[in-house]
Amino acid sequence: MEALADEPVNVIATVGRTMERGELGVLPANAHVENYLPNWLLLPSVDVVVCYGGFNTVMGALQCARPLVLAPFGADQPVHAARCAALGVGRVVDGEALDPAEIRLAVRTVIDEPSYRVAATEIQDEIALLPDLKAAAAIVERARNVR
C-alpha cells in the first residue's frame, strides 16, 4: 500500500482471516482493506493483481486477463512468478525486500505497457479452451476404467 499511496490508483488489499485490518495502521486514502474477498468477485474489476504468486491467485488473474506483479517468497510461488515473467503476463519483484519503489515501478509498467495485458488475454483464451471440471472428471473415469 505504501508503494501505491501516491499513485492515481485505488488499492484493494486482502490480508487474510488471521490479521486484523487495524494492524496495518493508518491507510493511504486510496486504499481499502478487507480480510477476505473471493477472487471471482474481485479480479474481474481490477487493472493489475499484486500478489505473492500463489496458484489460485495467479490462475484467477489470468482467467480474467489481468497482468500481475508477483513478489514470491516461498513454496511454489517462485516457480509461478518465473513462469508468469517468461510468458510476459507479469513482473517479478523481490518478495523478501518488498521495496515500495520496486513495486511501484512494476505496477506502473504492467499498467502502462499494453503487452502485459495482451499476453494475459492470450493466456485467458488458452485457459478457456481447457476442458471444464465435468469433462476432466469424465477423462479420469475413462482412464480408471481402462485398467
C-alpha positions as CSV (number, residue, x, y, z in Angstrom):
1,M,0.0,0.0,0.0
2,E,2.9,2.3,0.7
3,A,4.2,1.7,-2.8
4,L,0.9,3.0,-4.4
5,A,-0.1,5.6,-1.8
6,D,0.7,8.5,-4.1
7,E,-0.3,6.8,-7.3
8,P,-3.6,7.7,-9.1
9,V,-5.0,4.2,-8.4
10,N,-7.4,2.6,-6.0
11,V,-5.8,-0.2,-3.9
12,I,-7.9,-3.1,-2.7
13,A,-6.0,-5.3,-0.3
14,T,-6.9,-8.6,1.3
15,V,-5.0,-9.6,4.4
16,G,-6.4,-13.0,5.2
17,R,-8.6,-14.1,8.1
18,T,-6.0,-14.1,10.8
19,M,-4.8,-10.5,10.5
20,E,-6.8,-7.6,11.9
21,R,-7.1,-4.7,9.5
22,G,-6.1,-2.3,12.3
23,E,-2.7,-3.9,12.5
24,L,-1.8,-2.1,9.3
25,G,-2.0,1.3,11.0
26,V,-3.2,4.4,9.1
27,L,-4.0,3.5,5.5
28,P,-3.5,5.7,2.5
29,A,-6.6,7.5,1.2
30,N,-6.6,5.3,-1.9
31,A,-6.5,2.0,0.0
32,H,-9.3,-0.3,1.1
33,V,-8.6,-3.4,3.1
34,E,-10.7,-6.5,3.7
35,N,-9.8,-9.7,5.4
36,Y,-11.1,-11.8,2.6
37,L,-12.8,-11.3,-0.8
38,P,-13.3,-14.2,-3.2
39,N,-11.2,-14.0,-6.3
40,W,-14.2,-14.4,-8.6
41,L,-15.7,-11.3,-7.1
42,L,-12.6,-9.0,-7.1
43,L,-10.4,-9.9,-10.0
44,P,-12.7,-9.0,-12.9
45,S,-12.8,-5.4,-11.8
46,V,-9.0,-4.7,-11.3
47,D,-6.4,-3.5,-13.6
48,V,-3.4,-5.4,-12.1
49,V,-3.0,-8.1,-9.5
50,V,-0.2,-7.7,-6.9
51,C,0.4,-11.0,-5.1
52,Y,2.9,-13.4,-3.8
53,G,2.3,-15.8,-6.7
54,G,0.1,-18.5,-5.2
55,F,-1.5,-20.8,-7.7
56,N,-5.2,-19.8,-7.1
57,T,-4.5,-16.0,-7.4
58,V,-2.3,-16.4,-10.4
59,M,-4.8,-18.6,-12.2
60,G,-7.7,-16.3,-11.2
61,A,-5.9,-13.3,-12.5
62,L,-5.1,-15.0,-15.8
63,Q,-8.7,-16.3,-16.2
64,C,-9.7,-12.6,-16.0
65,A,-6.8,-11.5,-18.4
66,R,-5.2,-9.4,-15.6
67,P,-1.5,-8.8,-15.6
68,L,0.4,-9.5,-12.4
69,V,3.1,-8.1,-10.2
70,L,4.5,-11.1,-8.2
71,A,6.5,-10.9,-5.0
72,P,7.3,-14.6,-4.3
73,F,8.8,-15.7,-1.0
74,G,8.4,-19.4,-0.7
75,A,6.8,-22.8,-1.6
76,D,5.7,-22.8,-5.3
77,Q,5.5,-19.0,-5.6
78,P,8.9,-18.5,-7.2
79,V,8.0,-21.1,-9.9
80,H,4.7,-19.4,-10.7
81,A,6.4,-16.0,-10.8
82,A,9.2,-17.1,-13.1
83,R,6.7,-18.6,-15.5
84,C,4.5,-15.5,-15.5
85,A,7.5,-13.4,-16.3
86,A,8.6,-15.8,-19.1
87,L,5.1,-15.6,-20.6
88,G,5.1,-11.8,-20.4
89,V,2.0,-11.6,-18.2
90,G,3.7,-10.1,-15.2
91,R,6.7,-8.6,-13.5
92,V,8.6,-10.2,-10.5
93,V,9.8,-8.1,-7.6
94,D,11.8,-9.2,-4.6
95,G,9.3,-10.9,-2.2
96,E,11.7,-10.7,0.7
97,A,12.5,-7.0,0.4
98,L,9.1,-5.7,-0.7
99,D,10.7,-2.4,-1.7
100,P,8.0,0.2,-2.4
101,A,9.9,1.8,-5.2
102,E,10.4,-1.5,-7.0
103,I,6.7,-2.5,-6.5
104,R,5.5,1.0,-7.7
105,L,7.7,0.7,-10.9
106,A,6.5,-2.8,-11.6
107,V,2.8,-1.8,-11.2
108,R,3.2,1.3,-13.4
109,T,5.0,-0.9,-16.0
110,V,2.3,-3.6,-16.2
111,I,-0.4,-0.9,-16.3
112,D,1.3,1.4,-18.9
113,E,2.8,-1.3,-21.2
114,P,0.0,-2.9,-23.2
115,S,2.0,-6.1,-23.9
116,Y,1.3,-7.4,-20.4
117,R,-2.5,-7.2,-20.8
118,V,-2.2,-8.6,-24.4
119,A,-0.2,-11.6,-23.1
120,A,-2.7,-12.1,-20.2
121,T,-5.5,-12.1,-22.7
122,E,-3.8,-14.7,-24.8
123,I,-3.4,-16.9,-21.7
124,Q,-7.1,-16.3,-20.8
125,D,-8.0,-17.6,-24.3
126,E,-5.9,-20.7,-23.8
127,I,-7.5,-21.3,-20.4
128,A,-11.0,-21.0,-21.9
129,L,-10.1,-23.9,-24.3
130,L,-9.3,-26.3,-21.5
131,P,-11.8,-28.9,-20.5
132,D,-14.1,-27.9,-17.7
133,L,-14.4,-29.9,-14.5
134,K,-17.1,-32.2,-15.8
135,A,-15.0,-33.1,-18.9
136,A,-11.9,-33.6,-16.7
137,A,-13.9,-35.9,-14.4
138,A,-15.0,-37.9,-17.5
139,I,-11.4,-38.3,-18.6
140,V,-10.4,-39.5,-15.2
141,E,-13.3,-42.0,-15.1
142,R,-12.3,-43.4,-18.6
143,A,-8.7,-43.7,-17.5
144,R,-9.8,-45.5,-14.4
145,N,-11.9,-48.0,-16.4
146,V,-9.0,-48.8,-18.8
147,R,-7.2,-50.6,-16.0
